[in-house]
Amino acid sequence: NNRMRSIQAGYYHVYFQRMVQSCNWEHTLLYFDGNHRVHTHGWQGTSNWKHHYAQLIYPLAANKQFYARAWNGCWTVWNTSPQYTQFFAQYAGAIPA
């Protein structure tokens, strides 16, 4: 797991997509400041490759971590090729006073 850290206080848009071969169930979690704020649960009845994603815009103070975790039924969590799996994080604006 690689963790990102907020540089300044504000809203951060995080988007994590991956191509999985889940052999049944999958979970994708987005963590902000140590707490998971998004928890997806998918089911696919085949072992074919399929895209799964999670995203959220969330306010963070400066110097806070955010990251993603993923699990699935086969434990071959995702295709690691950069064309199929991406983690995007972007500063989305200031928190209104």
C-alpha positions, 0 to 999 in steps of 0.5 A, a space after each residue: 500500500 502506498 499512502 498519500 498525504 494532504 499538503 494543505 487543508 481542503 477537499 480532495 477528490 480520490 478515484 481508484 479503479 482496478 481490473 479484478 478477477 475476483 472469483 466471486 466477491 470483492 471489496 474496495 475501501 477508500 481511507 481518509 485520515 485512518 477511517 474508511 469512508 467508502 466501502 464497495 462490495 461487488 459480486 461477479 459469478 465468473 472469473 473474467 476480468 472486470 473493472 471496479 472503482 471507488 471515488 469520493 470528494 472529502 475534506 481533509 486537514 493538512 498533513 493527513 493520509 489517504 489511501 485505498 485497500 482492496 480484497 477479493 475471493 481469489 486474493 489475486 487482487 488486481 491486474 497491476 498493469 498501469 493501463 488497467 489500474 489507477 489511483 488518482 488524487 486531486 486537490 479539489 478546493 478550499 473548505 469554506 470558512 
